Amino acid sequence: MTDALRLPVRPAASRSDPVLDRLKGLHPKVIDLSLERMHRLLAALGHPEAKLPPVVHVAGTNGKGSTVAFLRAMLEAAGYRVHVYTSPHLVRFHERIRLAGRLIDDDHLAALLEECEVANAGNPITFFEVTTVAAFLAFSRVPADVVLLETGLGGRLDATNVVDRPAVTAVTRISYDHRQFLGDSLLEIACEKAGIFKPGVPVVLAPQPEAAALKALKLRANAIAAPIQPWSVEERPGGFRFESAKRQVDLPQPGLAGAHQITNAGVAIACLDHLPLVVDDEAVRRGLAAVEWPARLQRLTRGPLAESLPLGWELWLDGGHNDSAGEVLARQAVDWSRGQPDGGLALPLLLIYGMLSSKDPFEFLGPLAPFTHALRAVAIPGEEASFTAEESCETAKLCGIRDHGAADGVDTALADLTGSRQGPARVLICGSLYLAGSVLAENG
């Protein structure tokens, strides 16, 4: 489960890089929601999407990647071969495609992309669409027991929504994101996410922050006779209890940090119970312990950034960037402020923060501000759409964070924070998956 964490510090040029670069130029827009181009290219390649093992299709705003990570860990603990498609990647594109448990080989990826490029014959198609087709092509040719398929954006018109009969569909927590494409209300966003539901296919729903969003999901499922599967989780000391019609079990704390991960684990377990595969409670336990998902409340203990910290300091990394992510991190900050059951100290919380200008910084930073002792803002390396460090400092000021300042990089921000405080502290690098990817690439 660790190859995603062992990517090279600065990935060397590979055979797939030129093809990926060419594919980015096939459409004038990065995002153009439609399924017509997908259907055309899939038909040209013999419909690989119709030749897949059982599919778990997961949509949502927050938690869908973690849910897929839990599913993968538990299925692999039960001995199954698992294909996985996720996005975006953090360091290398190859992270998006796993074939029977392994990151796709570069030569294999390049050959698939070139095959799709030839079949597309220069027609307009977005980068995400053509690379999704490449993933389907790979999954159709390499034997496996199950496919875990994460939507990219939305659901109804997402490029992954071409599988006519998945084994089960799931929607994790819905929050505000990509409003220009999905709508300005959680109700509208929920309607888009519900587009992955299929007649007669079981649906697993996470608890939702707004009743209207949950109602929209249920209405769509009922309208097409997609049966909603009841399940629940209850936090308990040292773990949680999961209950559904098919399974009642006491389980340990998940291997991913944060109370919210219990809900994501619950969605994953509920999905398992509707696959034509047997995953017993012991495999669930092993998977919960073994799961890894980088940049989701990830403790960094190795590499130059972590090793530069004084004794007793902690370094954490999270790629969340919307209102729900801010709320989740705020809840974690409350837990940290009490000290942890495992003996972790109640340390002051310091942020290194950067965000894309397409996101709402106040929705994210507002919930965290009351728990933040100091913040150093950075621009996201290589991203023209990043807020400048100075703009992010202004956000911090308006959110009530008094000790704030701009830095020209994460390393200098970390040095400034450690040099300005007397005792140990907890540093959280946050605000963007793109910033998180940059940190993982630099920190090795």
VEXZAZA-99000 format. One line per field, with one value per residue (C-alpha): x, y, z; residue in one letter; residue number from 1. Coordinates in pm, whole numbers, plus 50000, padded with zeros to 5 digits. Each point is the difference from the previous one (the first is absolute). Example, Ala and Ser with C-alpha at 12.3 -4.5 7.8 and 13.67 -1.06 7.14 Angstrom:
u	51230, 50137
v	49550, 50344
w	50780, 49934
keke	a, s
milum	1, 2
// end
This chain:
u	50000, 50302, 50107, 49809, 50222, 50322, 49984, 50326, 50071, 50021, 49847, 50227, 49863, 49824, 49870, 49643, 50077, 50003, 49675, 49833, 50114, 49856, 49668, 49962, 49975, 49708, 49732, 50001, 49841, 50134, 49642, 49712, 49735, 49852, 50000, 49983, 50378, 50042, 49743, 50161, 50353, 49886, 49810, 50310, 50193, 49741, 49822, 50251, 49766, 49766, 50274, 50085, 49984, 49733, 50019, 49958, 49922, 50063, 49897, 49997, 50184, 50197, 50112, 49961, 50375, 50026, 49700, 50170, 50320, 49808, 49833, 50330, 50167, 49720, 49958, 50374, 50008, 49744, 50233, 49827, 50163, 49880, 50006, 49974, 49938, 50031, 50078, 50174, 50350, 50238, 50343, 49977, 49711, 50059, 49841, 49659, 50005, 50066, 49993, 49936, 50155, 50299, 50050, 49993, 50338, 50122, 50050, 49657, 49841, 50176, 49886, 49639, 50000, 50147, 49733, 49730, 50165, 49998, 49639, 49890, 50142, 50051, 49638, 49926, 50009, 50102, 50310, 49795, 49776, 50275, 50201, 49685, 49956, 50361, 49920, 49696, 50212, 50258, 49735, 49834, 50324, 50162, 49818, 49861, 49711, 49860, 50034, 49985, 49896, 50011, 49822, 50204, 49742, 49630, 49848, 49724, 50234, 50328, 50220, 49985, 49621, 49997, 49980, 49641, 49980, 50238, 49971, 49935, 50009, 50086, 49984, 50220, 49954, 49884, 50149, 50050, 50253, 50015, 49693, 50047, 49930, 49778, 49788, 49993, 49797, 50058, 49667, 50122, 50334, 49823, 49788, 50318, 50164, 49686, 50050, 50219, 49704, 49878, 49665, 50007, 50359, 50049, 50077, 50207, 49964, 50216, 49828, 49953, 50040, 49678, 49660, 49917, 50309, 49918, 49640, 50113, 50221, 49718, 49745, 50226, 50073, 49632, 49903, 50216, 49947, 50360, 49972, 50158, 50193, 49958, 50314, 50142, 50317, 50037, 50326, 50120, 50318, 50284, 49784, 49643, 49707, 49867, 49648, 49805, 49752, 50291, 50268, 50022, 50355, 50223, 50308, 50325, 50077, 50076, 50358, 49916, 49995, 49687, 49657, 49850, 50185, 49769, 49715, 50209, 50091, 49631, 49909, 50272, 49887, 49639, 50115, 50187, 49677, 49854, 50287, 50001, 50309, 50046, 50187, 49975, 50030, 50365, 50091, 49810, 50209, 50328, 49904, 49905, 50343, 50196, 49827, 50209, 49886, 50263, 49927, 49686, 50099, 50330, 50271, 50338, 50280, 50269, 50165, 50179, 49700, 49915, 50364, 50054, 49755, 50125, 49945, 49634, 49853, 49752, 49940, 49669, 49874, 49644, 49871, 49644, 49887, 49628, 49752, 49971, 50377, 50029, 49737, 50171, 50337, 49838, 49856, 50343, 50145, 49753, 50114, 50363, 49938, 49878, 50298, 49958, 49899, 50325, 50200, 50047, 50061, 49769, 50233, 49938, 49872, 50195, 49894, 50194, 49724, 49954, 49690, 49886, 49815, 49705, 49919, 49833, 50273, 49763, 49787, 50314, 50203, 49712, 49931, 50373, 50080, 49890, 50246, 50294, 50285, 50195, 49984, 50257, 49855, 50161, 49914, 49959, 50312, 49941, 49631, 49902, 49652, 50138, 49925, 50318, 50148, 49901, 49638, 49985, 50141, 49713, 49754, 50169, 49974, 49629, 49944, 50153, 50342, 50228, 50338, 50021, 50264, 50104, 50275, 50157, 49976, 49899, 50356, 50045, 49653, 50093, 50332, 49824, 49745, 50256, 50229, 49730, 49877, 50156, 49833, 49871, 49704, 49796, 50035, 49725, 50067, 49658, 49769, 50057, 50070, 50237, 50197, 49995, 50132, 50281, 50091, 50004, 50217, 50250, 49998, 50057
v	50000, 50231, 50055, 50331, 50125, 49893, 50218, 50168, 50342, 50151, 49752, 49941, 50054, 49688, 49858, 50097, 50369, 50115, 49813, 50153, 50344, 49944, 49881, 50323, 50188, 49808, 50224, 50376, 49948, 49807, 49913, 49960, 49777, 49764, 49625, 50019, 50004, 49711, 49785, 50075, 49900, 49698, 49875, 50043, 49782, 49723, 50114, 49903, 50145, 49706, 49743, 50084, 49798, 50111, 50379, 50212, 50353, 50274, 50366, 50280, 50318, 49898, 49652, 49811, 49943, 49882, 49772, 49846, 49960, 49812, 49780, 49918, 49917, 49772, 49821, 49942, 49877, 49741, 49891, 50163, 50167, 50358, 50256, 50363, 50328, 50325, 50364, 50235, 49869, 50155, 49950, 49780, 49924, 49628, 50028, 50022, 49645, 49682, 49667, 49699, 50183, 50169, 50347, 49976, 49951, 50299, 49808, 49843, 50339, 50159, 49721, 50032, 50377, 49974, 49744, 50238, 50289, 49812, 49883, 50354, 50122, 50359, 50059, 50236, 49821, 50119, 49872, 49834, 49829, 49847, 49889, 49846, 49803, 49881, 49879, 49806, 49846, 49887, 49864, 49800, 49822, 49921, 49739, 50121, 49930, 50352, 50358, 50298, 50302, 50352, 50280, 50301, 50279, 49971, 49673, 50029, 50123, 49882, 49804, 49695, 49981, 49772, 49670, 49888, 49744, 50049, 49759, 50283, 50381, 50228, 50371, 50139, 50338, 50277, 50346, 50318, 49960, 50059, 50222, 50131, 49648, 49837, 50281, 50244, 49791, 49663, 49894, 50067, 49833, 49695, 49966, 49986, 49743, 49784, 49966, 49695, 49799, 49719, 49816, 49703, 50065, 50034, 50350, 50082, 50354, 50181, 50229, 50345, 50345, 50130, 49827, 50128, 49833, 49667, 50029, 50061, 49690, 49787, 50135, 49915, 49652, 49931, 50137, 49744, 49716, 50001, 49849, 50208, 49785, 50096, 50001, 50185, 50056, 50090, 50129, 49804, 50014, 49875, 49949, 49981, 49768, 49940, 49871, 49912, 49734, 49771, 50081, 50107, 50030, 50190, 50138, 50179, 50362, 50038, 50047, 50343, 50283, 50200, 49914, 50059, 49693, 49778, 50113, 49941, 49654, 49934, 50088, 49762, 49711, 50051, 49979, 49674, 49835, 50047, 49856, 49642, 49943, 49886, 50235, 49874, 50207, 49906, 50130, 50320, 50039, 49938, 50244, 50273, 49968, 49984, 50281, 50289, 50309, 50274, 50364, 49929, 50095, 49826, 50018, 50066, 49838, 49960, 50222, 50335, 50202, 49766, 49954, 50377, 50028, 50045, 49720, 49959, 50174, 49830, 50051, 49915, 50030, 50030, 50079, 50103, 50333, 50064, 50067, 49637, 49962, 50307, 49859, 49660, 50158, 50221, 49691, 49840, 50317, 49966, 49640, 50107, 50278, 49739, 49775, 49667, 49666, 49851, 50246, 50270, 50343, 50301, 50215, 50347, 49977, 50186, 50008, 50016, 50090, 50039, 49979, 50021, 50320, 49792, 49898, 50197, 50066, 50126, 49682, 49794, 50220, 50142, 49682, 49950, 50357, 49976, 49715, 50148, 50160, 50112, 49974, 50033, 50035, 49873, 50002, 49652, 49924, 49986, 50096, 50324, 49972, 50011, 50281, 50192, 49969, 50361, 49936, 49702, 50212, 50242, 49710, 49889, 50353, 50024, 49661, 50130, 49830, 50266, 49833, 49967, 50059, 49920, 49756, 49916, 49625, 49727, 49952, 50367, 50011, 49704, 50157, 50326, 49821, 49788, 50297, 50221, 49767, 49877, 49663, 49709, 50053, 49817, 50128, 49925, 50063, 50046, 50167, 49813, 49656, 50174, 50144, 49657, 49838, 50252, 49928, 49623, 50043, 50223, 49811, 49661
w	50000, 50001, 49638, 49978, 50282, 49832, 49692, 49899, 50145, 49652, 49754, 49701, 49652, 49878, 49674, 50091, 50063, 49633, 49932, 50305, 49883, 49653, 50139, 50197, 49671, 49851, 50151, 50064, 50343, 50298, 50102, 49757, 50156, 49742, 49932, 49621, 49950, 50244, 49818, 49664, 50106, 50201, 49695, 49785, 50246, 50022, 50318, 50269, 50266, 49933, 50072, 50360, 50322, 50252, 50046, 50314, 49879, 50260, 49976, 50257, 50087, 50307, 50096, 49674, 49964, 50361, 49948, 49697, 50203, 50272, 49739, 49838, 50333, 50116, 49667, 49972, 50361, 49889, 49719, 49702, 49699, 49984, 49717, 50117, 49819, 50198, 49934, 50020, 50056, 50250, 49842, 49689, 49767, 50053, 50347, 49831, 49862, 50199, 49821, 50224, 50295, 49838, 49855, 49622, 49835, 49795, 49675, 50034, 50068, 49703, 49767, 50118, 49960, 49651, 49906, 50121, 49819, 49670, 50044, 50084, 49666, 50112, 50102, 50289, 50336, 50345, 50177, 50274, 49747, 49790, 50303, 50150, 49678, 50036, 50352, 49877, 49727, 50256, 50237, 49719, 49910, 50336, 50214, 50333, 50234, 50038, 49871, 50237, 49795, 50143, 49815, 49905, 50017, 50065, 49888, 49740, 49725, 50149, 49760, 50229, 49972, 49696, 50189, 49949, 50280, 50295, 50292, 50245, 50001, 50291, 50078, 50277, 50171, 49766, 50045, 49801, 49720, 49624, 50024, 49647, 49872, 50264, 50143, 50290, 50245, 50163, 49852, 49645, 50069, 50146, 49686, 49792, 50228, 49991, 49625, 50062, 50138, 49773, 50001, 50235, 50115, 50379, 50129, 50309, 50135, 50254, 50252, 49846, 50158, 49848, 50001, 49649, 49855, 50162, 49882, 49642, 50008, 50137, 49751, 49707, 50132, 50059, 49658, 49820, 50251, 50122, 50350, 50278, 50248, 50369, 50212, 50301, 50197, 50365, 50145, 50302, 50210, 49781, 49694, 49873, 49942, 49649, 49944, 49687, 49898, 49909, 50259, 50364, 50128, 50243, 49823, 50092, 49923, 49627, 49889, 49854, 50254, 50080, 50136, 49653, 49873, 50203, 49773, 49687, 50128, 50063, 49641, 49879, 50220, 49891, 49637, 50067, 50106, 49651, 49799, 49865, 50217, 50359, 50233, 50356, 50317, 50051, 49651, 50081, 50317, 49817, 49726, 50248, 50160, 49672, 49808, 49867, 49813, 49967, 50084, 50199, 50353, 49937, 50266, 49836, 50198, 49733, 49740, 50018, 50119, 50287, 50091, 50022, 50291, 50356, 50252, 50098, 49694, 49767, 49627, 49832, 49642, 49869, 49650, 50092, 49854, 50060, 50280, 50107, 50006, 50222, 50235, 50015, 50078, 50264, 50167, 49991, 50152, 50288, 50054, 49986, 50253, 50250, 49949, 49827, 50156, 49870, 50208, 49738, 50144, 49984, 49792, 49853, 49642, 49731, 49635, 49676, 49757, 49625, 49781, 49638, 49911, 49870, 50360, 50280, 50258, 50271, 49994, 50058, 50233, 50204, 50203, 50066, 50103, 50367, 50057, 49808, 50195, 49693, 49619, 49725, 49650, 49681, 49631, 49855, 49793, 49626, 50022, 49828, 50154, 50354, 50242, 50071, 50346, 50064, 49897, 50233, 50281, 49951, 50029, 50321, 50139, 49917, 50164, 50321, 49990, 50146, 49952, 49623, 49738, 49645, 49907, 49665, 50055, 50242, 50122, 50086, 50157, 50219, 50096, 50091, 50219, 50182, 50049, 50149, 50276, 50320, 50048, 49786, 49770, 49739, 49642, 49748, 49630, 49842, 49749, 49675, 49855, 49760, 50291, 50166, 49682, 49983, 50362, 49944, 49691, 50182, 50329, 49839
keke	m, t, d, a, l, r, l, p, v, r, p, a, a, s, r, s, d, p, v, l, d, r, l, k, g, l, h, p, k, v, i, d, l, s, l, e, r, m, h, r, l, l, a, a, l, g, h, p, e, a, k, l, p, p, v, v, h, v, a, g, t, n, g, k, g, s, t, v, a, f, l, r, a, m, l, e, a, a, g, y, r, v, h, v, y, t, s, p, h, l, v, r, f, h, e, r, i, r, l, a, g, r, l, i, d, d, d, h, l, a, a, l, l, e, e, c, e, v, a, n, a, g, n, p, i, t, f, f, e, v, t, t, v, a, a, f, l, a, f, s, r, v, p, a, d, v, v, l, l, e, t, g, l, g, g, r, l, d, a, t, n, v, v, d, r, p, a, v, t, a, v, t, r, i, s, y, d, h, r, q, f, l, g, d, s, l, l, e, i, a, c, e, k, a, g, i, f, k, p, g, v, p, v, v, l, a, p, q, p, e, a, a, a, l, k, a, l, k, l, r, a, n, a, i, a, a, p, i, q, p, w, s, v, e, e, r, p, g, g, f, r, f, e, s, a, k, r, q, v, d, l, p, q, p, g, l, a, g, a, h, q, i, t, n, a, g, v, a, i, a, c, l, d, h, l, p, l, v, v, d, d, e, a, v, r, r, g, l, a, a, v, e, w, p, a, r, l, q, r, l, t, r, g, p, l, a, e, s, l, p, l, g, w, e, l, w, l, d, g, g, h, n, d, s, a, g, e, v, l, a, r, q, a, v, d, w, s, r, g, q, p, d, g, g, l, a, l, p, l, l, l, i, y, g, m, l, s, s, k, d, p, f, e, f, l, g, p, l, a, p, f, t, h, a, l, r, a, v, a, i, p, g, e, e, a, s, f, t, a, e, e, s, c, e, t, a, k, l, c, g, i, r, d, h, g, a, a, d, g, v, d, t, a, l, a, d, l, t, g, s, r, q, g, p, a, r, v, l, i, c, g, s, l, y, l, a, g, s, v, l, a, e, n, g
milum	1, 2, 3, 4, 5, 6, 7, 8, 9, 10, 11, 12, 13, 14, 15, 16, 17, 18, 19, 20, 21, 22, 23, 24, 25, 26, 27, 28, 29, 30, 31, 32, 33, 34, 35, 36, 37, 38, 39, 40, 41, 42, 43, 44, 45, 46, 47, 48, 49, 50, 51, 52, 53, 54, 55, 56, 57, 58, 59, 60, 61, 62, 63, 64, 65, 66, 67, 68, 69, 70, 71, 72, 73, 74, 75, 76, 77, 78, 79, 80, 81, 82, 83, 84, 85, 86, 87, 88, 89, 90, 91, 92, 93, 94, 95, 96, 97, 98, 99, 100, 101, 102, 103, 104, 105, 106, 107, 108, 109, 110, 111, 112, 113, 114, 115, 116, 117, 118, 119, 120, 121, 122, 123, 124, 125, 126, 127, 128, 129, 130, 131, 132, 133, 134, 135, 136, 137, 138, 139, 140, 141, 142, 143, 144, 145, 146, 147, 148, 149, 150, 151, 152, 153, 154, 155, 156, 157, 158, 159, 160, 161, 162, 163, 164, 165, 166, 167, 168, 169, 170, 171, 172, 173, 174, 175, 176, 177, 178, 179, 180, 181, 182, 183, 184, 185, 186, 187, 188, 189, 190, 191, 192, 193, 194, 195, 196, 197, 198, 199, 200, 201, 202, 203, 204, 205, 206, 207, 208, 209, 210, 211, 212, 213, 214, 215, 216, 217, 218, 219, 220, 221, 222, 223, 224, 225, 226, 227, 228, 229, 230, 231, 232, 233, 234, 235, 236, 237, 238, 239, 240, 241, 242, 243, 244, 245, 246, 247, 248, 249, 250, 251, 252, 253, 254, 255, 256, 257, 258, 259, 260, 261, 262, 263, 264, 265, 266, 267, 268, 269, 270, 271, 272, 273, 274, 275, 276, 277, 278, 279, 280, 281, 282, 283, 284, 285, 286, 287, 288, 289, 290, 291, 292, 293, 294, 295, 296, 297, 298, 299, 300, 301, 302, 303, 304, 305, 306, 307, 308, 309, 310, 311, 312, 313, 314, 315, 316, 317, 318, 319, 320, 321, 322, 323, 324, 325, 326, 327, 328, 329, 330, 331, 332, 333, 334, 335, 336, 337, 338, 339, 340, 341, 342, 343, 344, 345, 346, 347, 348, 349, 350, 351, 352, 353, 354, 355, 356, 357, 358, 359, 360, 361, 362, 363, 364, 365, 366, 367, 368, 369, 370, 371, 372, 373, 374, 375, 376, 377, 378, 379, 380, 381, 382, 383, 384, 385, 386, 387, 388, 389, 390, 391, 392, 393, 394, 395, 396, 397, 398, 399, 400, 401, 402, 403, 404, 405, 406, 407, 408, 409, 410, 411, 412, 413, 414, 415, 416, 417, 418, 419, 420, 421, 422, 423, 424, 425, 426, 427, 428, 429, 430, 431, 432, 433, 434, 435, 436, 437, 438, 439, 440, 441, 442, 443, 444
// end
